[in-house]
Amino acid sequence: MQILKIGRQYKNLARLLKIISIIGKYGFSAFLNRISSGLGAVPTRLLSMRQERSLVHLTAPERVRLAVEELGPAFIKMGQLLSLRPDIIPPDYAKELEKLQDRTNPVPFGEIRGVIEEELGQPIGEIFEAIDEEPVASGSIAQVHRAFLKGGGERVAVKVLKPKTRAVVESDLAIIAIFARLAAHYIPELRAYNPTQVVNEFSEMLLNQLNFLREARTIDRFRRFFEGVSYAHVPRVYRDHTSNGVLIMEFIDGIKVSDLAALERAGLDRKQIAENGAKVVLKEIFEFGFFHADPHPGNIFVLPGNVVAPVDFGITGYVDDEGIEIIGTILLGLLDRDVDRIIRTLKRHDFIRDDVDVRRLKIDLLDLVEMTKDIPLSKIDFTSSIQAVFEVTRKYKVRFPGEYLIIFNTLFEIDGVGRALYPEFNVTAFAGPYVRRWIAGRYTRGRYWKSARFLIDDLNYLLKLLPNELGAIIKSVRFGKLKIPIYHENLDRAMTELDRIGNRLSFSIIIAALLLSSSLIVQAKIGPSIRGYPVLGLLGFFTASVMGFWLLIGIIKSGRL
């Protein structure tokens, strides 16, 4: 049914067949075969396509990465986002997906000029005094050119969405959603990870990256947050020259944080840069509740005075007070080696399924804690510790909301950047005080009074509502109108199966009746005959044979002989 839906447009169907051929090429035909019942419109030869011999020596994670790179922008972005979810995929796959290259060949400037003029509604000469035709960066969905604005002459970065990118990404996301639904339906072991929901979340994040007006608003918001902060600089956005497909902002003429030699030549303090980067991220999470979720080295520049300047605000995350409390409690549990606190938090927020052996989970977490028992806090490898916790939570199918995992990944990233700058750097030393300060702020007299006011307000609302609600229930019981709806999961599927079984039984009974009645007619020699055989009996045998053959074909096609 899903394939019929996408097959209404030839381009989508052609793209689907191309994607399936690439999946088979890299040795994942087993996946296609498991969902083949939902791919009825696809030629069988594609579903059983053999892996190319040149790829045999590669590991499965390497083949996944190469396949994703060949599949194009939407799949690359989806792979990068999936690498942020160590609760869903094993560490070796996550590590490989982190290598996905988002750098592609730039689009010729003639096409970029057309996009700029169409988006901004003006000839390019009326917007810029000059613009470099050679881009300073080119990714899978956009490329950036350096330019000088008309009038003031300010040097700016012009980020332009590549032509046709939005249509290609939306088409591919529709196909990815189909694969997710088929995987959830035909591969039972994946249902626990809710692939449809994961794809929906990632699709929303990816579509947000295609909206440069949204990114402009995000940059302005961060700029307000860090106004007056000496160790961070957020670029200015020129909103009058920004649209859905073009973003014009201040050009950051700094040194990439990954260019250690250039930082040394400029006389900058690598330790201070690492600390400033960590302060930026922790301030975003624990003070603003809104954070830059992609702080990898390519997105961070350093300005004179060890000032950190993040760019590319396409991926951001939100976290509310409850989320900060959960993350903070888990971090404190690890820092204080308090496993009971972690277990209690996981249970309180229903992250642990009912069928999980909590005692075994606690023992495994205790083993992790014991491994770091004699190591000073400043020497604990934050990233390794959290990844080890994720291995345990994946084993017991503990499910964190996606935004919490993005926060942990953001902390991984900044820890990695910090260690590259200054090997003795440890984000734990910075996270601890922020977390303790935030948690302590939860237990002030003002906070308790605020919570009490909310509780009193809720109780007051409940007391006002209770008489009417109780009256309605009593009235329904009194007149026999109280109804309790019961929903059975997968009931529709069960009813369909019962219908199919009933139809086959009915078919079988009709065939048996035809055979029996035809035999009686032949024995009694009733009616006209051909060569001594009654025509009516022969017709009955023929009809029974056709129906029996039809029934057999249906059973074989269902795969349940």
SULGIQUI-V746037 format. One line per field, one symbol per residue. ss: DSSP state (2 for helix, 1 for strand, 0 for the rest). phi: phi as a letter, one per 30 degrees, with the letter a starting at -180 (. if undefined). A space follows every 10 residues. Layout:
ss->???
phi->???
This chain:
ss->0222220002 2222222222 2222200022 2222022200 0002222000 0022200002 2222222222 2022222222 2200000000 2222222000 0010000022 2222222222 0002220111 1000001110 0111111110 0000111111 1000222222 2222222222 2222220222 2220222222 2222222220 0222222222 2222200000 0100001022 2000011111 0000110002 2222200002 2222222222 2222222201 1100002221 1110001111 0000011100 2222222222 2222200022 2222222200 0000000222 2222222222 2000002220 0222222222 2222200000 0222222222 2222222222 2000002222 2222222222 2000222222 2222222222 2222222222 2222222200 0000000000 2222222222 2222222222 2222222222 2222000011 0011222222 2222222222 2222222200 0
phi->.dddddddce dddddedddd ddddecicde ddddcddcce dceddddcdd ddddcdddde dddddddddd djeddddddd ddddcddccd edddddddde dccbdddede ddeddddddc ibddddcbda bdddddabcd cabccdabdd jdiddbcccb ddeidddddd dddddddded dddddcbedd ddcheddddd dddddddddd cdddddddde ddddecdidd cbbcddccdd cbbecbbcbe ddcbcddddd ddddddidcd dddddddddd dddedcccib bdcbddedcb cbceiiddbd bhcdcbbcbc eddddddddd dddddchcde ddddddddch dcdddddddd eddddddddd dcecceedcd dedddddddd ddddechdcc eedddddddd deeddddddd dbeddbdedc dedddddddd ddcddddddd dddddddddd dddddeeddd ddddddddci cdbcdcccdi dedddddddd dddddddddd dddddddddd ddddhdidbb hicedddddd dddddddddd ddddddddib d
